[in-house]
Amino acid sequence: MDVFVRGSGNTELQEHHLSLSSFPPILLEIVLPPVYPLRAAPDIVSFHVSGSWIPHGGHLLSKLRGMWQPGEVVLYTWVEWIRSADFLNSVNIVQDGALRYVMGCDRVADSDRKYRIPHPTPHLLLPFLTAHESKSQSSKFNLTSHSCNVCFETRKGARCLQLSCNHIFCRACLKDGWSLYIAEGDIARVGCLDHECVKDEQEATEDEVRRVVTEEEVRRWKWLREKRSAERGESH
């Protein structure tokens, strides 16, 4: 889904765009009184929104408490209201257009999910949302099984690496290849091992190299790259 973070209360309106697969969690600590649900509502003893991405949390609590009616259970209703994203309007997070999106519905394309979050300090919220998305995607990748494009073995994502070109390899295959190329000084081949990317000379980033080979090999790889750059500079 597309999320637009808009500064609120500022004379100059700025809007920042980012793509998220999910919103950060909402944590509720609830105590059920002995007379629930006949004569008392669940007691919300604590309410926490990671990163304070909801601008009006008090509105959300008021809505939750107002859903209970004497004699009726309400916990499932609360969970579904939050899970389905129906609560967003109550905290001034507005969805663009007339499309009604229910979170988790496969019938709606990701590109069609668009929300606007008004926030007093968007410069603080944006890095948090970006970090949350990165962590969320990493967790999903690590728990999913993937086929290595070299050995064709299926391994958990924690033992694999997805390169910037989106090709996936197990770390063992990458290490075998990259360590050899670094030792031989053939750093142009330290990159994606897919045939098409090899033709396009798709080299690995420093972050990718660091996640595969040893620190000593990283230092040699960096030295070889600097040497190559210097030589290319002299040739011009």
Helices and strands as residue ranges (DSSP letters): E 2-7, E 15-19, E 26-31, E 43-49, G 50-52, H 57-66, H 75-83, G 86-91, E 94-95, G 110-112, E 114-119, H 122-143, E 145-147, E 154-156, G 157-159, E 160-162, E 168-170, H 171-184, G 187-189, H 195-199, H 206-210, H 215-235
